[in-house]
Amino acid sequence: MRGYLADCDIQAPASLAEALAVLAREPGVWTPMAGGTDLMVVYNAGRLQATRFLDLSRLADLRGIREDTTSLSFGALTTYTDLRDCRAVHQHFPNLVKSARVTGALAIQNRGTLGGNIANASPAADTPPSLLAYGAELELISPRGLRRVAYDRFHQGYKRLDLAADELVARIIVPKPTGRGFHYFRKVGTRQAQAIAKVCLAAYARIQEGVVAELRIGLGSVAPAPVRARNAEALIIGKPLAALPVEAAREALLDEISPIDDIRATAHYRKVVTGNLLGQMLRELANG
Ligand SMILES: Cc1cc2nc3c(=O)[nH]c(=O)nc-3n(C[C@H](O)[C@H](O)[C@H](O)COP(=O)(O)OP(=O)(O)OC[C@H]3O[C@@H](n4cnc5c(N)ncnc54)[C@H](O)[C@@H]3O)c2cc1C
């Protein structure tokens, strides 16, 4: 049966302290709601049990993009439009701009948030591969205080997060790349726009004197959660650009993913495309 909004209880606290107090009083009872672009779809389809929503939209502490010398810190309520409009994001994190551009269309980009994309925990979401590639960290807040976790440890399985019932994602902190960087992002869907990813691969590499000094590869839609391709990364790091072990890395990558057949693509298709994207990324890396 479709959700009926009149049956819902919505609280819209004006301060973070007030929001945390609501969560502390009844942990697990109140579902945080940011832009509502994921929640309202499942609610409308009658697939959401929750009827009590904690509207985060008035929480100024969860807004804004802050820059310091070493990092950018994104409030969880940062929208895709905010990402697209921010010069520092274009300068330091072009993959995040690309992720934002291919997420839904303008209405979703105006309303959907980075925190919501992360906490919704879809394996097919578009910003997680870029956040993994850039080595992001999350700041989680609860009545017990702030805690910082590496984003690549936050997803613990399908829709399972290192997030307690009384915690909110407060900020997403992304270290600024240093030195000569290489950025790659590619989402493969049925169409160029308004499509959920069949495969998504984002990578960041730092090159030093012709050698790959640092590499992180983030993948979407090929496992129960967004994942790093750690074995493939390990094979490439330390190698000269002129002699990258592309085939060995491809084999390692295919061994560490576990795609499924679903309405969008088969597991076989996803494996072939993931291997091809890795090959394309490494060719572009080698060619400077
Ligand atoms: C037409 C359409 C197209 C879309 N296209 C794409 C696409 O191409 N790529 C893509 O990745 N997604 C897409 N989405 C999904 C969605 O828009 C994004 O995932 C969006 O970023 C969700 O953010 P939100 O603020 O709307 O989250 P909400 O719907 O408000 O919340 C989503 C989940 O996150 C939790 N949550 C939100 N904020 C916090 C917080 N600060 N702390 C703790 N938990 C929190 C909520 O409780 C809920 O479980 C699409 C959705 C629609 C309707």
The ligand as a Gaussian input file, in Angstrom:
#p B3LYP/6-31G(d) Opt

LIG

0 1
 C       14.581000      10.520000      -9.990000
 C       15.752000      10.137000      -9.121000
 C       17.001000       9.969000      -9.712000
 C       18.112000       9.624000      -8.936000
 N       19.315000       9.459000      -9.547000
 C       20.404000       9.107000      -8.816000
 C       21.649000       8.906000      -9.462000
 O       21.802000       9.046000     -10.683000
 N       22.714000       8.554000      -8.681000
 C       22.600000       8.398000      -7.320000
 O       23.600000       8.086000      -6.660000
 N       21.409000       8.584000      -6.704000
 C       20.323000       8.933000      -7.401000
 N       19.111000       9.107000      -6.786000
 C       19.012000       8.856000      -5.339000
 C       19.084000      10.107000      -4.424000
 O       18.689000      11.269000      -5.088000
 C       20.488000      10.324000      -3.819000
 O       20.928000       9.156000      -3.160000
 C       20.507000      11.514000      -2.850000
 O       21.818000      11.920000      -2.633000
 C       19.854000      11.203000      -1.506000
 O       20.003000      12.347000      -0.681000
 P       18.784000      12.924000       0.145000
 O       19.305000      14.092000       0.891000
 O       17.606000      13.156000      -0.701000
 O       18.546000      11.680000       1.137000
 P       17.213000      11.293000       1.952000
 O       16.217000      10.670000       1.035000
 O       16.765000      12.404000       2.807000
 O       17.832000      10.144000       2.906000
 C       18.415000       8.970000       2.340000
 C       18.883000       8.069000       3.510000
 O       19.956000       8.677000       4.203000
 C       19.631000       8.911000       5.586000
 N       20.239000      10.197000       5.897000
 C       20.179000      11.349000       5.172000
 N       20.978000      12.301000       5.700000
 C       21.567000      11.726000       6.780000
 C       22.513000      12.189000       7.747000
 N       23.065000      13.413000       7.689000
 N       22.905000      11.342000       8.733000
 C       22.400000      10.081000       8.794000
 N       21.509000       9.573000       7.908000
 C       21.095000      10.400000       6.915000
 C       18.118000       8.874000       5.651000
 O       17.667000       8.470000       6.914000
 C       17.813000       7.840000       4.561000
 O       17.995000       6.548000       5.078000
 C       17.968000       9.452000      -7.532000
 C       16.709000       9.636000      -6.922000
 C       15.619000       9.966000      -7.712000
 C       14.267000      10.145000      -7.059000

